[in-house]
Amino acid sequence: MKRRYATLILASAALLATVGAHAQEKMPYNLKTGKPYDGTELRVLLVGTPQFKGLELRAGEFTKLTGIKVTWDETTFKALQEKVSSVGVAADGSYDVVNYLDSWGPPNARWLVDLGPLLKRDGISMDRYPSAFTKSVTYDGKVMGLPLRSHVQIFYYRKDIFDKLNLAAPKTWADVVTAGKAVQKAIPEMGGVACYYGADGNRQNLYVWLDFLRGAGGDVFDAKGNPAWDTPAGIQATKDYIALNTVDKVCAPGSVSSLEQDSRIVFMQGKAAMLPIWSWAYSPLISPESSTLKPEQVGFVEMPSYKGAPPVSLTNSMPYSISKYSKKQEAAWEFLKWLSNPELEKKNGVEKKVNGVNTASTVFNLKASFVDADINAANANVPKAAAMALAANAAPLPMTVDWPEIGDLLSIAINKAATGEGDVEQLMKTAAKDVTRVLRRSRR
């Protein structure tokens, strides 16, 4: 009898172990079973956005699954670059995860963890992202982070005004000029386009310029990594970009000093009829909390093409990366796996409030999200429009370690040209010479 009871006890223990193991196998999002990092506290440096606020407010799920607690240290976009750089310079291990603009990645790559081995170990493929987004987090063959705030450009316009004036949505930049002049003639107090030529160190005035440059068949660098914007085609494309303000005069007043956020406000206040900006902007453009516009007043299409060439769109992303200075890198990787999972991305994009807090966002990162019916229904088909742009000639900023310095030189040249301070061709050729010196110095 005792032997029988012992056998039953052992069988029951084995069954419980099997059930427990089976339950552990079902841990979602590739998270490790058994809460191996229970009690760990992570600290994240990030820019403040409604999208990220939605993720933060949902982070209780992550803590429940793993026992890991997360502190989210938000800052402004303007201050983020300096803070990220200071973490690298000081070898500051107090931040386990950092969020940054993709073009800042290469200068900081030395202290960011290569996620390649971790992705391979846990069976996560970067193919789940559009190729432009994958490029934006890859440098020297290494994956520096996961794209968590990814954008492609969209061209917004005042649908109500275009309908009233019998104007078609612009397909080319020539159409933009024609429509801008028509709007300004009919409504003198309204600018045609909310342009942004201001130079503040974040190089935002290069974004639309790149669409012109790449639309002309050019790019920032040639195959050997040397300046390529000073070719005849590149110079003409730059002149046409500057001409929106100086010759065609379809830009809203103040565009020479406006930054991206300024142009968005100009459009939201009804002071301009068109706005080239990121796909994420749709939510604030129609939000009663930030805008005077209603959804039915705002139309959107792909970015206009340049001189009949296929439409070109810049992309960018704001990755989350793990710091090599962190002593909690494995726990940080668990956090990135949860943060980037498809279920969370969908929930964060479809549900527009969390605990009464407005988290409305049209930002998506995964291929599947852009064509998801529920996501498109909840976001006015902005993701579908973004998918079309991504499938065309979409590409990020140059992923080079010298980009911040190079971008600043170009940004200043573009700003001077927009103000009429100098000849466009001479300014861009001077910038090419200055950048060549930068490249020679870094290649020594």
C-alpha positions in Angstrom: 0.0 0.0 0.0 2.8 2.4 0.9 4.5 1.6 -2.4 1.3 2.3 -4.3 0.9 5.7 -2.5 4.5 6.6 -3.3 3.9 5.7 -6.9 0.8 7.9 -7.0 2.7 10.8 -5.4 5.5 10.6 -7.9 3.1 10.3 -10.8 1.2 13.4 -9.5 4.4 15.3 -9.1 5.5 14.4 -12.6 2.1 15.5 -14.0 2.3 18.8 -12.1 5.8 19.4 -13.5 4.6 18.6 -17.0 1.6 21.0 -16.6 3.9 23.6 -15.2 6.4 23.3 -17.9 3.6 23.4 -20.5 2.2 26.6 -18.9 5.7 28.1 -19.0 6.0 27.3 -22.7 3.1 29.6 -23.3 4.8 32.7 -22.0 3.9 35.4 -24.6 6.1 37.6 -26.7 9.2 35.3 -26.4 9.6 36.3 -22.8 11.6 34.1 -20.5 9.7 31.8 -18.2 10.0 31.7 -14.5 10.5 35.5 -14.0 14.3 35.3 -13.8 14.6 39.1 -13.4 11.8 39.5 -10.8 12.5 42.7 -8.8 14.8 44.3 -11.4 14.2 48.0 -12.0 14.9 49.5 -15.5 15.3 53.1 -16.3 14.4 54.4 -19.8 15.3 57.7 -21.4 12.7 58.7 -24.0 11.0 61.5 -25.8 7.5 62.4 -24.6 4.8 61.5 -27.1 1.2 60.2 -26.9 2.3 56.9 -28.5 4.9 56.3 -25.8 2.5 57.4 -23.1 0.2 54.7 -24.3 2.9 52.1 -24.0 3.9 53.4 -20.5 0.3 53.2 -19.3 0.1 49.6 -20.5 3.4 48.6 -18.9 1.7 47.0 -16.0 1.2 43.9 -18.2 5.0 43.7 -18.6 5.6 44.0 -14.9 3.0 41.4 -14.1 4.5 39.0 -16.6 8.2 39.5 -15.7 8.4 41.2 -12.3 10.5 43.9 -13.9 9.6 47.5 -13.1 10.2 50.3 -15.5 10.8 54.0 -14.9 10.1 56.2 -18.0 12.1 59.4 -18.0 10.5 61.7 -20.6 12.2 64.7 -22.2 11.5 67.0 -25.1 12.7 66.2 -28.6 14.9 69.3 -28.6 16.7 68.2 -25.4 16.9 64.5 -26.3 19.9 64.6 -28.5 22.1 66.4 -25.9 20.9 64.0 -23.2 21.6 60.9 -25.3 25.1 62.2 -26.2 25.9 63.0 -22.5 25.0 59.4 -21.5 27.5 58.1 -24.0 30.3 60.6 -23.1 29.9 60.0 -19.4 29.6 56.2 -19.8 26.4 56.6 -17.7 24.9 53.3 -16.7 21.9 54.7 -15.0 19.9 54.4 -18.2 19.4 50.9 -19.3 17.4 51.8 -22.5 17.7 54.9 -24.6 15.4 56.3 -27.3 16.8 58.6 -30.0 16.4 59.7 -33.6 17.8 57.1 -36.0 20.4 59.4 -37.6 22.0 59.9 -34.1 22.6 56.1 -33.9 25.9 55.8 -35.7 27.7 58.5 -33.6 26.6 56.6 -30.5 26.9 53.0 -31.8 30.0 52.3 -29.8 27.9 52.1 -26.6 24.8 50.5 -27.9 24.3 46.7 -27.6 24.2 44.8 -30.9 20.8 43.1 -30.8 21.6 40.7 -33.6 22.6 37.7 -31.4 19.6 38.3 -29.1 17.2 38.5 -32.1 18.6 35.2 -33.5 18.5 33.5 -30.1 14.9 34.3 -29.6 13.7 33.8 -33.2 12.7 37.4 -33.9 13.3 38.5 -37.5 13.9 42.1 -38.6 11.9 41.2 -41.7 8.8 42.1 -39.8 9.7 45.7 -40.4 9.7 47.6 -43.7 13.2 47.7 -45.1 13.5 51.5 -44.7 12.9 51.1 -41.0 15.4 48.2 -40.7 18.0 50.3 -42.4 17.4 53.1 -39.9 18.5 51.0 -37.0 21.4 49.2 -38.7 25.0 50.4 -38.8 28.1 48.6 -39.8 26.1 45.4 -40.1 24.8 45.5 -36.6 21.2 46.1 -35.4 21.6 49.0 -32.9 17.9 49.1 -31.7 14.3 48.3 -32.5 12.3 50.9 -34.4 9.5 52.0 -32.1 8.4 55.3 -33.5 8.7 55.0 -37.2 7.4 57.5 -39.8 7.1 58.0 -43.5 6.1 61.4 -45.0 2.5 62.2 -45.9 1.3 65.3 -47.8 -1.7 66.9 -46.0 -4.0 69.4 -47.5 -7.2 71.3 -46.6 -9.8 69.1 -48.4 -12.6 71.6 -47.7 -10.7 74.4 -49.4 -9.5 72.3 -52.3 -13.1 71.2 -52.9 -14.4 74.7 -52.7 -11.8 75.9 -55.3 -12.1 72.8 -57.5 -8.5 71.9 -56.9 -7.3 68.3 -57.1 -5.0 66.8 -54.5 -1.4 67.5 -55.7 0.5 64.8 -57.4 3.6 66.8 -58.3 5.5 69.7 -56.7 4.4 71.7 -59.8 0.8 71.0 -58.7 1.7 72.2 -55.2 2.8 75.5 -56.6 -0.3 75.9 -58.7 -2.6 75.0 -55.8 -0.7 77.3 -53.4 -1.1 80.3 -55.7 -4.8 79.5 -56.3 -5.4 79.3 -52.5 -3.5 82.6 -51.8 -5.4 84.4 -54.6 -8.8 83.2 -53.2 -7.9 83.5 -49.5 -5.2 86.2 -49.2 -4.8 85.7 -45.5 -3.9 82.0 -45.9 -0.5 80.7 -46.9 -0.2 78.0 -49.6 2.2 75.7 -47.8 3.4 75.4 -44.3 7.1 75.2 -45.1 9.9 74.9 -42.6 13.4 76.2 -43.4 14.5 77.0 -39.9 17.9 75.7 -38.6 17.9 74.8 -34.9 20.4 71.9 -34.8 17.9 69.1 -35.4 18.2 69.5 -39.2 14.5 69.3 -39.9 14.7 71.7 -42.9 16.5 68.9 -44.8 13.6 66.5 -44.8 11.6 67.9 -47.8 14.8 69.0 -49.5 15.8 65.3 -49.6 12.6 64.5 -51.4 13.5 66.9 -54.1 17.1 65.7 -54.2 16.3 62.0 -54.4 13.4 62.7 -56.7 15.9 64.2 -59.1 17.9 61.0 -59.0 20.5 62.3 -56.6 21.3 61.7 -53.0 23.4 63.1 -50.2 26.4 60.8 -50.9 27.6 59.0 -54.0 28.7 55.3 -54.0 32.1 56.3 -52.6 30.6 58.2 -49.7 31.4 61.7 -51.1 29.1 64.7 -51.3 26.7 64.2 -54.3 24.2 67.1 -53.9 26.4 69.6 -55.9 25.8 67.9 -59.3 23.8 69.9 -61.9 20.6 67.9 -61.2 21.1 68.2 -57.4 21.7 71.9 -57.6 18.5 72.4 -59.7 16.5 70.3 -57.3 17.7 72.4 -54.4 16.9 75.6 -56.3 13.3 74.3 -56.9 13.0 73.5 -53.2 14.1 76.9 -52.2 12.0 78.5 -54.9 8.8 77.5 -53.0 9.6 80.4 -50.7 11.8 82.8 -52.7 10.4 82.6 -56.3 6.9 80.9 -56.2 6.2 82.5 -52.8 3.7 79.9 -51.8 5.1 79.3 -48.3 3.3 80.7 -45.3 4.8 83.8 -43.6 7.6 83.0 -41.2 8.7 79.8 -43.0 12.3 80.8 -43.1 12.5 80.5 -39.3 9.8 77.8 -38.8 10.7 74.4 -37.5 8.7 71.3 -38.2 6.5 71.8 -35.1 5.9 75.5 -36.1 4.7 74.5 -39.5 2.3 72.0 -38.0 0.8 74.6 -35.8 0.4 77.0 -38.7 -1.6 74.3 -40.5 -3.7 73.4 -37.5 -4.5 77.1 -37.0 -5.9 77.3 -40.5 -3.1 79.6 -41.7 -1.8 77.3 -44.5 -3.6 75.0 -47.0 -0.9 72.3 -47.3 1.7 70.6 -45.1 4.4 68.0 -46.0 5.1 66.2 -42.7 5.2 62.7 -41.1 2.4 60.2 -41.0 2.2 60.6 -37.2 1.0 64.1 -37.5 -2.6 63.1 -38.5 -3.7 62.6 -34.9 -2.7 66.1 -33.7 -3.9 67.7 -36.9 -7.5 66.7 -36.2 -7.4 66.6 -32.4 -9.8 69.2 -30.7 -7.2 69.5 -28.0 -4.5 70.9 -30.4 -6.2 71.9 -33.6 -9.0 74.0 -35.1 -9.5 71.5 -37.8 -12.0 68.6 -38.1 -11.3 65.2 -39.7 -13.4 66.1 -42.8 -11.2 69.2 -43.4 -7.9 67.3 -43.7 -7.0 65.2 -46.7 -3.8 63.4 -47.3 -1.9 61.8 -50.2 1.6 60.5 -50.9 4.4 63.0 -51.1 4.3 64.8 -54.5 6.7 63.7 -57.2 9.5 65.8 -58.6 9.4 66.5 -62.4 7.5 63.4 -63.2 9.7 61.0 -61.3 8.1 58.4 -58.9 7.2 59.9 -55.5 10.0 59.8 -53.0 9.6 59.9 -49.2 12.1 60.2 -46.4 11.5 57.9 -43.5 12.8 58.1 -39.9 12.4 56.1 -36.7 13.1 56.6 -33.1 14.6 53.3 -31.9 14.9 51.9 -28.4 18.4 50.6 -27.7 20.1 48.9 -24.8 23.1 50.7 -23.3 26.3 48.7 -23.0 26.9 50.5 -19.7 23.7 48.9 -18.3 24.2 46.1 -15.8 20.7 44.8 -16.6 21.0 44.1 -20.3 19.1 40.8 -20.3 16.2 42.4 -18.4 16.3 45.3 -20.8 16.0 42.9 -23.7 12.9 41.4 -22.1 11.5 44.9 -22.0 12.3 45.5 -25.7 10.6 42.2 -26.7 7.5 43.2 -24.9 7.6 46.8 -26.2 7.8 45.7 -29.8 5.3 42.8 -29.8 2.6 43.0 -32.5 -0.3 42.7 -30.1 0.8 45.7 -28.1 1.4 47.7 -31.3 -2.1 47.0 -32.5 -3.7 47.8 -29.2 -1.8 51.0 -28.8 -2.9 52.1 -32.3 -6.5 51.1 -32.1 -7.4 52.2 -28.6 -7.0 56.0 -28.3 -7.2 56.4 -24.6 -5.7 54.6 -21.6 -7.3 55.3 -18.2 -8.8 58.5 -19.6 -5.5 59.8 -20.9 -5.4 60.7 -24.7 -2.9 58.4 -26.4 -4.2 58.8 -30.0 -1.4 57.9 -32.4 -1.1 56.9 -36.1 2.5 55.6 -35.6 3.2 52.0 -36.6 6.4 50.0 -37.1 5.5 46.5 -38.4 4.6 45.6 -42.0 1.5 43.8 -40.8 0.2 46.8 -39.0 0.1 49.0 -42.1 -2.3 46.7 -43.9 -4.3 45.6 -40.9 -8.1 46.3 -41.4 -8.8 47.2 -37.8 -5.8 49.5 -37.5 -6.8 51.3 -40.7 -10.4 51.6 -39.7 -9.3 53.2 -36.4 -6.8 55.6 -38.1 -8.7 56.9 -41.2 -6.6 54.7 -43.5 -3.4 56.7 -42.8 -1.5 53.5 -42.3 -2.6 52.3 -45.8 -1.3 55.6 -47.3 2.0 55.1 -45.4 2.3 51.6 -46.7 2.1 52.9 -50.3 4.8 55.4 -49.6 7.0 52.7 -48.0 6.5 50.4 -50.9 7.8 53.1 -53.3 11.1 54.9 -52.9 11.3 55.4 -49.2 14.6 55.7 -47.4 16.0 57.1 -44.1 18.6 59.8 -43.6 22.2 58.8 -44.2 23.4 56.3 -41.6 26.9 57.7 -41.0 28.8 58.6 -37.9 29.5 62.1 -39.2 25.9 62.9 -40.0 25.2 65.4 -37.2 28.1 67.6 -38.3 27.4 67.1 -42.0 23.7 67.7 -41.5 24.3 70.9 -39.6 26.4 72.3 -42.5 23.7 71.4 -44.9 20.9 72.7 -42.7 22.6 76.1 -42.3 23.2 76.3 -46.1 19.5 75.6 -46.8 18.4 78.2 -44.3 20.6 80.8 -45.8 19.3 80.0 -49.3 15.7 80.3 -48.1 16.3 83.7 -46.6 17.9 84.9 -49.8 21.2 85.4 -48.0 23.3 83.9 -50.7 23.2 82.2 -54.1 21.8 78.6 -53.9 24.5 77.0 -56.1 27.3 78.7 -54.3 26.0 77.9 -50.9 25.6 74.2 -51.7 29.0 73.9 -53.4 30.6 75.6 -50.3 28.7 73.1 -48.1 30.1 70.2 -50.3 33.7 71.5 -49.8 33.2 71.9 -46.0 31.7 68.4 -45.8 34.6 66.9 -47.8 37.0 68.3 -45.1 34.9 66.7 -42.4 35.0 63.4 -44.2 38.8 63.6 -44.8 39.3 64.3 -41.1 37.2 61.4 -40.0 38.8 58.9 -42.4 42.3 59.6 -41.2 
